[in-house]
Amino acid sequence: MSKALTVILLLAMLIQVLKPLNLPGLRHRRDFWKIAVFAIAVMMVTVLIRP
């Protein structure tokens, strides 16, 4: 599951750079870093939850 989530978030960042998603907070191409911060936070939570 974590690998699939990683791939989905990487694709979202790529799409954001090519054509902005027009979601609140993601209106410009330069906002792709917000997706990266979210991805890092999700991966940290995944590591903390796994036994």
The first five atom37 places (N, CA, C, CB, O) and aatype in JSON, in Angstrom:
{
  "aatype": [12, 15, 11, 0, 10, 16, 19, 9, 10, 10, 10, 0, 12, 10, 9, 5, 19, 10, 11, 14, 10, 2, 10, 14, 7, 10, 1, 8, 1, 1, 3, 13, 17, 11, 9, 0, 19, 13, 0, 9, 0, 19, 12, 12, 19, 16, 19, 10, 9, 1, 14],
  "atom_mask": [
    [1, 1, 1, 1, 1],
    [1, 1, 1, 1, 1],
    [1, 1, 1, 1, 1],
    [1, 1, 1, 1, 1],
    [1, 1, 1, 1, 1],
    [1, 1, 1, 1, 1],
    [1, 1, 1, 1, 1],
    [1, 1, 1, 1, 1],
    [1, 1, 1, 1, 1],
    [1, 1, 1, 1, 1],
    [1, 1, 1, 1, 1],
    [1, 1, 1, 1, 1],
    [1, 1, 1, 1, 1],
    [1, 1, 1, 1, 1],
    [1, 1, 1, 1, 1],
    [1, 1, 1, 1, 1],
    [1, 1, 1, 1, 1],
    [1, 1, 1, 1, 1],
    [1, 1, 1, 1, 1],
    [1, 1, 1, 1, 1],
    [1, 1, 1, 1, 1],
    [1, 1, 1, 1, 1],
    [1, 1, 1, 1, 1],
    [1, 1, 1, 1, 1],
    [1, 1, 1, 0, 1],
    [1, 1, 1, 1, 1],
    [1, 1, 1, 1, 1],
    [1, 1, 1, 1, 1],
    [1, 1, 1, 1, 1],
    [1, 1, 1, 1, 1],
    [1, 1, 1, 1, 1],
    [1, 1, 1, 1, 1],
    [1, 1, 1, 1, 1],
    [1, 1, 1, 1, 1],
    [1, 1, 1, 1, 1],
    [1, 1, 1, 1, 1],
    [1, 1, 1, 1, 1],
    [1, 1, 1, 1, 1],
    [1, 1, 1, 1, 1],
    [1, 1, 1, 1, 1],
    [1, 1, 1, 1, 1],
    [1, 1, 1, 1, 1],
    [1, 1, 1, 1, 1],
    [1, 1, 1, 1, 1],
    [1, 1, 1, 1, 1],
    [1, 1, 1, 1, 1],
    [1, 1, 1, 1, 1],
    [1, 1, 1, 1, 1],
    [1, 1, 1, 1, 1],
    [1, 1, 1, 1, 1],
    [1, 1, 1, 1, 1]
  ],
  "atom_positions": [
    [[0.82, -1.2, 0.0], [0.0, 0.0, 0.0], [0.86, 1.25, 0.0], [-0.93, 0.0, 1.2], [0.54, 2.22, -0.7]],
    [[1.94, 1.26, 0.77], [2.77, 2.46, 0.84], [3.46, 2.74, -0.5], [3.82, 2.32, 1.94], [3.68, 3.89, -0.85]],
    [[3.8, 1.67, -1.24], [4.42, 1.88, -2.55], [3.41, 2.46, -3.53], [4.99, 0.56, -3.1], [3.76, 3.32, -4.35]],
    [[2.18, 2.0, -3.46], [1.14, 2.53, -4.34], [0.88, 4.0, -4.02], [-0.17, 1.71, -4.21], [0.71, 4.81, -4.93]],
    [[0.84, 4.34, -2.73], [0.63, 5.72, -2.33], [1.77, 6.61, -2.79], [0.47, 5.81, -0.81], [1.55, 7.74, -3.22]],
    [[2.98, 6.11, -2.72], [4.15, 6.85, -3.19], [4.03, 7.15, -4.68], [5.44, 6.08, -2.9], [4.29, 8.27, -5.11]],
    [[3.65, 6.16, -5.45], [3.52, 6.34, -6.9], [2.41, 7.34, -7.21], [3.22, 4.99, -7.59], [2.56, 8.19, -8.1]],
    [[1.3, 7.26, -6.49], [0.18, 8.19, -6.71], [0.61, 9.62, -6.4], [-1.03, 7.79, -5.85], [0.28, 10.54, -7.15]],
    [[1.32, 9.82, -5.31], [1.76, 11.16, -4.95], [2.81, 11.69, -5.92], [2.3, 11.17, -3.53], [2.82, 12.89, -6.23]],
    [[3.7, 10.84, -6.4], [4.67, 11.27, -7.41], [3.98, 11.68, -8.7], [5.68, 10.15, -7.69], [4.36, 12.66, -9.33]],
    [[2.97, 10.92, -9.1], [2.21, 11.3, -10.29], [1.47, 12.61, -10.09], [1.22, 10.19, -10.65], [1.39, 13.42, -11.01]],
    [[0.93, 12.83, -8.9], [0.24, 14.08, -8.61], [1.21, 15.27, -8.69], [-0.41, 14.03, -7.22], [0.84, 16.33, -9.2]],
    [[2.44, 15.08, -8.2], [3.43, 16.15, -8.3], [3.8, 16.42, -9.75], [4.68, 15.8, -7.5], [3.93, 17.57, -10.15]],
    [[3.96, 15.37, -10.54], [4.29, 15.54, -11.95], [3.17, 16.25, -12.7], [4.56, 14.18, -12.6], [3.42, 17.15, -13.49]],
    [[1.94, 15.84, -12.43], [0.8, 16.49, -13.07], [0.71, 17.96, -12.65], [-0.51, 15.76, -12.71], [0.4, 18.82, -13.47]],
    [[0.99, 18.25, -11.38], [0.94, 19.62, -10.88], [1.95, 20.49, -11.6], [1.19, 19.65, -9.37], [1.67, 21.65, -11.9]],
    [[3.13, 19.96, -11.89], [4.15, 20.73, -12.59], [3.74, 20.96, -14.04], [5.52, 20.03, -12.51], [3.95, 22.04, -14.58]],
    [[3.17, 19.94, -14.69], [2.79, 20.07, -16.09], [1.53, 20.91, -16.27], [2.58, 18.71, -16.69], [1.49, 21.79, -17.13]],
    [[0.51, 20.63, -15.48], [-0.77, 21.36, -15.57], [-1.36, 21.41, -14.17], [-1.77, 20.67, -16.59], [-1.74, 20.37, -13.63]],
    [[-1.44, 22.6, -13.57], [-1.94, 22.71, -12.19], [-3.31, 22.05, -12.0], [-2.03, 24.17, -11.78], [-4.14, 22.06, -12.9]],
    [[-3.51, 21.49, -10.81], [-4.73, 20.76, -10.49], [-5.93, 21.65, -10.2], [-4.48, 19.87, -9.32], [-7.06, 21.18, -10.19]],
    [[-5.69, 22.95, -9.94], [-6.75, 23.93, -9.63], [-7.57, 23.55, -8.4], [-7.67, 24.09, -10.81], [-8.76, 23.86, -8.32]],
    [[-6.95, 22.88, -7.45], [-7.57, 22.63, -6.16], [-7.18, 23.77, -5.23], [-7.13, 21.24, -5.58], [-6.18, 24.44, -5.47]],
    [[-7.95, 24.01, -4.18], [-7.57, 25.08, -3.24], [-6.15, 24.85, -2.7], [-8.58, 25.17, -2.07], [-5.87, 23.79, -2.13]],
    [[-5.29, 25.81, -2.87], [-3.9, 25.69, -2.43], [-2.97, 25.13, -3.49], [0.0, 0.0, 0.0], [-1.75, 25.13, -3.3]],
    [[-3.52, 24.64, -4.58], [-2.7, 24.06, -5.65], [-3.05, 24.71, -7.0], [-2.9, 22.51, -5.73], [-3.29, 24.01, -7.98]],
    [[-3.07, 26.01, -7.04], [-3.5, 26.73, -8.24], [-2.33, 27.05, -9.18], [-4.2, 28.01, -7.85], [-2.55, 27.34, -10.36]],
    [[-1.09, 27.0, -8.68], [0.07, 27.36, -9.49], [1.01, 26.17, -9.63], [0.81, 28.56, -8.88], [0.99, 25.25, -8.82]],
    [[1.84, 26.21, -10.66], [2.81, 25.13, -10.87], [3.81, 25.03, -9.74], [3.55, 25.32, -12.19], [4.27, 23.94, -9.4]],
    [[4.13, 26.16, -9.15], [5.14, 26.17, -8.08], [4.63, 25.57, -6.78], [5.61, 27.59, -7.83], [5.41, 25.42, -5.84]],
    [[3.35, 25.2, -6.7], [2.78, 24.63, -5.48], [2.98, 23.13, -5.36], [1.31, 24.95, -5.41], [2.41, 22.5, -4.47]],
    [[3.78, 22.53, -6.24], [3.99, 21.08, -6.16], [4.69, 20.68, -4.87], [4.8, 20.61, -7.35], [4.58, 19.53, -4.45]],
    [[5.42, 21.6, -4.25], [6.12, 21.28, -3.01], [5.14, 20.94, -1.88], [7.0, 22.46, -2.59], [5.49, 20.21, -0.95]],
    [[3.91, 21.46, -1.96], [2.92, 21.15, -0.94], [2.54, 19.67, -0.98], [1.67, 22.02, -1.12], [2.31, 19.05, 0.06]],
    [[2.49, 19.11, -2.18], [2.23, 17.68, -2.33], [3.39, 16.89, -1.75], [1.99, 17.3, -3.82], [3.19, 15.86, -1.11]],
    [[4.62, 17.37, -1.98], [5.8, 16.68, -1.45], [5.81, 16.68, 0.08], [7.07, 17.32, -1.98], [6.16, 15.67, 0.69]],
    [[5.44, 17.8, 0.69], [5.39, 17.87, 2.16], [4.33, 16.91, 2.68], [5.08, 19.32, 2.63], [4.56, 16.23, 3.68]],
    [[3.18, 16.86, 2.02], [2.13, 15.92, 2.42], [2.63, 14.48, 2.28], [0.87, 16.13, 1.57], [2.36, 13.65, 3.15]],
    [[3.35, 14.18, 1.2], [3.87, 12.83, 0.99], [4.85, 12.44, 2.09], [4.55, 12.72, -0.37], [4.82, 11.31, 2.59]],
    [[5.73, 13.35, 2.48], [6.69, 13.07, 3.54], [5.97, 12.81, 4.86], [7.68, 14.24, 3.71], [6.33, 11.89, 5.6]],
    [[4.95, 13.62, 5.14], [4.19, 13.43, 6.38], [3.47, 12.08, 6.39], [3.17, 14.56, 6.55], [3.47, 11.4, 7.41]],
    [[2.88, 11.7, 5.27], [2.19, 10.41, 5.18], [3.17, 9.26, 5.36], [1.45, 10.27, 3.84], [2.86, 8.28, 6.03]],
    [[4.35, 9.36, 4.77], [5.35, 8.29, 4.9], [5.86, 8.2, 6.34], [6.53, 8.54, 3.94], [6.12, 7.1, 6.82]],
    [[6.0, 9.33, 7.03], [6.43, 9.29, 8.42], [5.37, 8.63, 9.29], [6.72, 10.71, 8.93], [5.7, 7.86, 10.2]],
    [[4.11, 8.92, 9.03], [3.03, 8.29, 9.79], [3.01, 6.79, 9.52], [1.66, 8.92, 9.44], [2.79, 5.99, 10.43]],
    [[3.23, 6.4, 8.27], [3.27, 4.98, 7.91], [4.39, 4.26, 8.66], [3.46, 4.82, 6.39], [4.19, 3.15, 9.15]],
    [[5.55, 4.88, 8.75], [6.67, 4.26, 9.46], [6.38, 4.15, 10.95], [7.95, 5.07, 9.23], [6.75, 3.17, 11.58]],
    [[5.72, 5.14, 11.5], [5.41, 5.1, 12.94], [4.35, 4.04, 13.26], [4.93, 6.47, 13.41], [4.38, 3.44, 14.33]],
    [[3.42, 3.81, 12.35], [2.33, 2.87, 12.6], [2.78, 1.42, 12.42], [1.17, 3.17, 11.67], [2.33, 0.54, 13.14]],
    [[3.66, 1.18, 11.47], [4.09, -0.2, 11.19], [4.82, -0.79, 12.38], [4.99, -0.24, 9.93], [5.64, -0.1, 13.0]],
    [[4.55, -2.04, 12.7], [5.25, -2.67, 13.83], [6.68, -3.03, 13.52], [4.52, -3.91, 14.27], [7.38, -3.57, 14.38]]
  ]
}
